[in-house]
């Protein structure tokens, strides 16, 4: 068993083998569902006025699963998807990020590590120091930083192939591909970046991580952002996979003061 300490609190993770089995099984379910609905929607489903409610329900599920795919990639960045198997984490993360929006694995991984080092300060790629409390302006900054030419080229290529090679209607592409992708980025940004890191009067941060956690119950936390809203717990213990963050929260990882020893251990890691 592997144990992480935070003052008198103790949070226990499964063995590496068990953690890998759980993480990879959940990743296969999330990514498999995401890809399955996408291909069913593009090549099998018939979009009509009568089937529009079903299409909208599928789109809502795709928004949520898209968030989940990114969270799986996030675990891969920290090596918590399959502990002790860096090549497997990198392979899964690289493939899923490319399919998600043409993202480059190494670029996003390096940016995320910079986020952890510079959290909520100038130099943090996830933070807008000029608009630290303005949702829309910060989201636009966030969008421009991450959706570069490679992502735009990838998305336009996919849409072009669907339109001109497979003769799929633009409306279907928009409802079942474009809109879920864009809305998932909004959901991920709001619950996983803006809420945890935005600056507001009367809402001080607990420590140098400049992060806070929401007080959602487990189900609400799962459906909003795959527990990524338990954000202070994640910053203090980035080796904890997404599905174990509720237990980290119950263990008080985010509730107690961070000690100098905790900071030194994280810096060394």
C-alpha positions in Angstrom: 0.0 0.0 0.0 1.1 3.6 -0.7 0.3 6.2 1.9 0.4 10.0 1.6 0.6 12.1 4.8 -0.7 15.6 5.4 -0.1 16.5 9.1 -2.1 13.9 11.1 -4.3 13.0 8.1 -3.6 9.9 6.1 -4.8 9.1 2.6 -4.3 5.6 1.3 -4.0 4.7 -2.4 -4.3 1.1 -3.8 -1.2 -0.7 -4.9 0.2 0.4 -8.3 -1.3 -2.7 -10.0 -4.7 -2.1 -8.6 -4.6 1.7 -9.3 -3.6 0.9 -12.9 -6.4 -1.6 -13.3 -9.0 0.8 -12.0 -7.6 3.8 -13.9 -7.3 2.0 -17.2 -10.7 0.3 -16.9 -12.4 3.7 -16.3 -10.4 5.3 -19.1 -11.5 2.6 -21.5 -15.1 3.1 -20.5 -14.9 6.9 -20.8 -12.9 7.0 -24.1 -14.8 4.0 -25.5 -18.2 5.7 -24.8 -17.0 9.0 -26.2 -15.7 7.4 -29.5 -18.7 5.1 -29.7 -21.3 7.9 -29.5 -19.3 10.0 -31.9 -19.1 7.4 -34.6 -22.7 6.3 -34.1 -23.8 9.9 -34.3 -21.8 10.6 -37.5 -22.3 7.4 -39.4 -25.5 5.6 -38.1 -27.8 8.1 -36.4 -30.3 10.0 -38.6 -30.9 13.6 -37.6 -34.4 14.7 -38.1 -36.9 16.9 -36.3 -38.3 13.8 -34.7 -34.9 12.6 -33.5 -33.6 16.0 -32.4 -34.4 15.4 -28.7 -32.3 12.2 -28.9 -29.5 14.1 -30.6 -29.5 16.7 -27.9 -29.4 14.0 -25.2 -26.4 12.4 -27.0 -24.7 15.8 -27.3 -25.1 16.3 -23.5 -23.5 12.9 -22.8 -20.7 13.8 -25.2 -20.0 17.1 -23.4 -19.6 15.2 -20.2 -17.5 12.4 -21.7 -15.3 14.9 -23.5 -14.5 16.4 -20.1 -13.8 12.9 -18.9 -11.4 12.2 -21.7 -9.4 15.3 -20.9 -9.3 14.3 -17.2 -8.0 10.9 -18.2 -5.2 12.7 -20.2 -4.6 14.9 -17.1 -4.0 11.8 -15.0 -1.7 10.5 -17.6 0.4 13.7 -17.4 0.9 13.1 -13.7 1.6 9.4 -14.2 -1.4 8.4 -12.0 -3.3 6.7 -14.8 -0.9 3.8 -14.8 1.7 4.3 -12.1 5.2 3.1 -12.9 4.4 2.9 -16.7 5.5 6.3 -18.2 5.4 5.0 -21.7 1.7 3.8 -21.3 0.7 7.1 -19.7 2.3 9.0 -22.6 0.9 6.8 -25.3 -2.7 7.0 -24.0 -2.5 10.7 -23.3 -1.0 11.5 -26.7 -3.6 9.6 -28.6 -6.6 10.9 -26.7 -5.4 14.5 -26.8 -4.9 14.3 -30.5 -8.4 12.8 -31.0 -9.9 15.4 -28.6 -8.8 18.5 -30.5 -5.5 17.9 -32.2 -3.6 18.8 -29.1 0.1 18.1 -28.8 0.8 15.9 -25.8 4.2 17.2 -24.8 3.2 20.8 -25.2 0.1 20.4 -22.9 2.0 18.3 -20.4 4.7 20.9 -20.0 2.2 23.7 -19.7 0.3 21.8 -17.0 3.5 21.2 -15.0 4.1 25.0 -15.3 0.6 25.6 -14.0 1.4 23.6 -10.9 4.6 25.5 -10.3 3.2 28.9 -10.9 -0.4 28.4 -9.9 -2.5 31.5 -10.0 0.5 33.8 -10.7 2.0 35.5 -13.7 3.6 32.8 -15.9 0.8 30.3 -15.2 -0.5 29.3 -18.6 -3.9 28.5 -17.1 -4.2 31.9 -15.4 -5.1 35.3 -16.8 -3.4 37.7 -14.4 -5.0 40.7 -16.2 -8.5 39.4 -15.6 -8.3 37.2 -12.5 -12.0 37.5 -11.7 -13.6 37.9 -15.1 -14.9 34.6 -16.5 -15.4 35.4 -20.2 -12.1 37.4 -20.7 -10.2 34.7 -18.9 -11.8 32.0 -20.9 -10.9 33.8 -24.2 -7.3 34.0 -23.0 -7.4 30.3 -22.1 -8.9 29.4 -25.4 -6.3 31.4 -27.5 -3.4 29.9 -25.5 -4.4 26.2 -26.1 -6.4 26.1 -29.3 -3.5 27.0 -31.7 -3.0 26.3 -35.4 -2.5 22.6 -34.9 -5.9 22.2 -33.2 -7.7 24.4 -35.7 -6.1 22.5 -38.6 -7.1 19.2 -37.0 -10.8 20.2 -36.4 -11.1 21.8 -39.9 -9.7 18.6 -41.5 -12.1 16.4 -39.6 -15.1 18.6 -40.5 -14.0 18.8 -44.1 -13.7 15.0 -44.4 -17.2 14.6 -42.8 -18.7 17.2 -45.1 -17.1 16.5 -48.5 -16.1 12.8 -48.3 -18.9 11.3 -46.2 -21.6 13.8 -47.1 -22.6 14.3 -43.5 -24.8 17.4 -42.9 -23.2 20.4 -41.3 -26.1 20.5 -38.8 -25.3 17.0 -37.6 -21.6 17.8 -37.4 -22.4 20.9 -35.4 -24.9 19.3 -33.0 -22.9 16.0 -32.3 -19.3 17.1 -32.8 -18.7 20.9 -32.8 -21.0 22.0 -30.0 -20.1 19.2 -27.6 -16.4 19.9 -28.1 -16.8 23.7 -27.5 -19.2 23.3 -24.5 -16.9 20.7 -22.9 -14.1 23.2 -23.0 -16.3 25.7 -21.2 -17.4 23.1 -18.6 -13.8 22.1 -18.0 -12.6 25.6 -17.8 -15.4 26.8 -15.4 -15.3 23.9 -13.0 -11.6 22.9 -13.3 -9.9 26.3 -13.7 -12.0 29.3 -13.1 -13.9 28.3 -10.0 -10.7 26.9 -8.2 -8.4 29.7 -9.2 -10.3 32.9 -9.7 -9.6 35.8 -7.3 -12.5 37.3 -5.5 -12.9 39.6 -2.5 -13.7 37.7 0.6 -12.5 34.4 -0.9 -8.8 34.0 0.2 -6.7 31.0 -0.8 -5.5 28.6 1.8 -1.9 28.5 0.6 0.6 29.0 -2.2 -1.3 26.8 -4.6 -3.9 29.6 -5.0 -6.6 27.0 -5.4 -9.8 26.2 -3.6 -12.1 23.2 -3.7 -15.9 23.2 -4.3 -18.2 21.8 -1.7 -20.2 19.6 -4.1 -21.3 16.1 -3.1 -19.7 13.1 -4.8 -22.3 12.8 -7.6 -22.4 16.5 -8.3 -18.6 16.5 -8.3 -18.5 13.6 -10.8 -21.0 15.1 -13.2 -19.6 18.6 -13.2 -15.9 17.8 -13.8 -14.9 14.3 -12.8 -14.0 15.4 -9.3 -11.5 18.0 -10.7 -13.4 20.6 -8.6 -11.7 19.0 -5.6 -8.8 21.2 -6.8 -6.8 22.0 -3.7 -6.6 18.3 -2.9 -5.3 17.8 -6.4 -2.7 20.5 -6.1 -1.5 19.2 -2.8 -1.4 15.6 -3.9 -1.1 15.5 -7.7 -0.4 11.8 -7.7 -4.0 11.0 -6.6 -6.1 9.9 -9.7 -9.4 11.6 -10.4 -11.5 8.8 -9.1 -9.7 8.9 -5.7 -10.1 12.6 -5.1 -13.4 12.2 -3.2 -11.6 10.0 -0.6 -8.7 12.5 -0.5 -11.2 15.2 0.3 -12.8 13.1 3.0 -9.4 12.5 4.4 -9.0 16.2 4.9 -6.1 16.7 2.4 -7.4 20.1 1.5 -8.7 21.1 4.9 -5.6 21.2 6.9 -2.7 23.6 6.7 0.2 22.6 4.4 3.4 22.1 6.3 6.9 23.0 5.3 7.7 19.3 5.0 4.7 18.9 2.6 6.0 21.7 0.4 9.5 20.3 0.4 8.3 16.9 -0.7 6.2 18.3 -3.5 9.1 20.5 -4.7 11.4 17.4 -4.7 8.8 15.5 -6.7 
